[in-house]
Amino acid sequence: MTVTATSVDEPDQAQEPASASRGARLLRLVPALAAALSGVLLYVSFPPRTLWWLALPAFAVLGWALRGRSWKAGLGLGYLFGLGFLLPLLVWTGVEVGPGPWIALVVIEAVFVALVGAGIATVSRLPGAPVWSAALWIAGEAARARVPFEGFPWGKIAFGQADGVFLPLAAVGGTPVLGFAVVLCGFGLFEAVRLGVERRRTGQLRRPAAVVALLSVAVPVAGALAARTLVSDEAENGTVTVAVIQGNVPRAGLDFNAQRRAVLDYHARETERLAAKVKAGKVAKPDFVLWPENSSDVDPFAEADAAAVIEKAATAIGVPISVGGVVERDGKLYNEQILWDPVKGPVDTYDKRQIQPFGEYLPLRSLIGAINSEWTSMVHQDFSRGTEPGVFTMAGAKVGLVTCYEAAFDWAVRSEVTDGAQLISVPSNNATFDRSEMTYQQLAMSRVRAVEHSRTVTVPVTSGVSAIIMPDGRITQKTGMFVADSLVQKVPLRSSETPATRLGILPEIALVLVAAGGLGWAVGSAVRNRRAGSAG
């Protein structure tokens, strides 16, 4: 019996270390799982949902996952956070071309988040860690907005805050300050919870750290409330009645060339339908009309019949129209806005400056062609960039043009305002992305830009959602998707500049310097401690 008992007990004793080892491995997976899920939580905070506040717990959980980790662990955890955030956020990029480019884009963009994660882990034990960490996040956004291929700012934290309490901060320092406030509040929330748990466990409270945590939460909220004084929709230079045309696009059954002509016809038809409503007294006559990007992919300077269609629509409505065209000039292709006067015809143009890589031009064309020739055939000729801001004078009003993708770039919007724009128009073509979240994400950008520069923003889109946005960020009218429609409204003109407009890139530079300072402090401290340990 004794032998039997011993033979039974021995395997149980041997299994205990194995069970403990498995438990330890599972515990090590918890930070990785938390990082990935907090990235998903951040995605859920973005439009079309209005759950902006979820960004705070998302960064709080990320702060917990990264605190006290090595920079290598921070790199990996940051990458998981980036994948959790960007994979669902950018799924629309694969609607037309399949999952390959979507996954490639996310894999590259998540590298920036990984580097930020490494930095946050490095500064996580410094006094004032929430400040350094939030500044590092904005530094990562600044880099992602510039490289590679002129940058891709989609997914800036500011663009998820169009419905949030922090939105007025856009008028203070643009998207960097708005994003910094949100991230700081999230990291401050984690720090407050951590210190509270520590106090319950030890009975002691580290007052300096507690003050930092409290200020990290309170200052962004107080700043946002104070910044409301900068937000106004009052007219400073009178008002204009603007018409936004959404002509819609054919859904199926037409080849490429026929579809281009059909899109032009649809927008002309909707303009003529609006002219009939005006004549019947059902709608106020607009002072000018705004068509979307690509509303005339048939070059009206080269094709007489396309010019005749636009001319007929302009004559019917009797006011200037801003037409989105694709124009070839001197062998170069331009995505162009054309100011079409009902009497004089085309009188001014604006060429899109921030063109979309892999959509309007193809970087690394020979390499990509070797991988998949279909991708090169989809962008058979690269578009060329414009060089000057676009501000049309329409019925005495200065209308700044920000074409579609340009709305994501701080400089492209600000340049129109500093060039005199009293109203901003964001002509867009989202038909390629079907009913995906892309159009709502882009619409949220325009709402942030309205507050950032205190301007009315109109968003004419070929297939929707088109909208009229007040300078305080409110949408007063919008269309559905894949319907023909028009919006007519009297809107305020404004010429004053917000602090964000005046300061331009300076707040972003300041936050990047703060991030560099925190990182330098942390690395310097680590080196000194290592040397001291070696000397001891």
Secondary structure, 3 states (H helix, E strand, C coil): CHHHHHHHHHHHHHHHHHHHHHHHHHHHHHHHHHHHHHHHHHHHCCCCCCCHHHHHHHHHHHHHHHCCCCHHHHHHHHHHHHHHHHHHHCHHHHCCCCHHHHHHHHHHHHHHHHHHHHHHHHHCCCCCHHHHHHHHHHHHHHHHCCCCCCCCCCCCHHHHCCCCCCHHHHHHHHHHHHHHHHHHHHHHHHHHHHHHHHHHHHCCCCHHHHHHHHHHHHHHHHHHHHHHHHCCCCCCCCEEEEEEEECCCCCCCCCHHHHHHHHHHHHHHHHHHHHHHHHCCCCCCCCEEECCCCCECCCCCCCHHHHHHHHHHHHHHCCCEEEEEEEEECCEEEEEEEEEECCCEEEEEEECCCCCECCCECCCHHHHHHHCHHHHHHCCCCECCCCCCCEEEECCEEEEECCHHHHHCHHHHHHHHHCCCCEEECCECCHHHCCCCHHHHHHHHHHHHHHHHCCEEEECECCCCCEEECCCCCEEEECCCCCCEEEEEEEECCCCCCHHHHHCCHHHHHHHHHHHHHHHHHHHHHHHHHHHHHHC
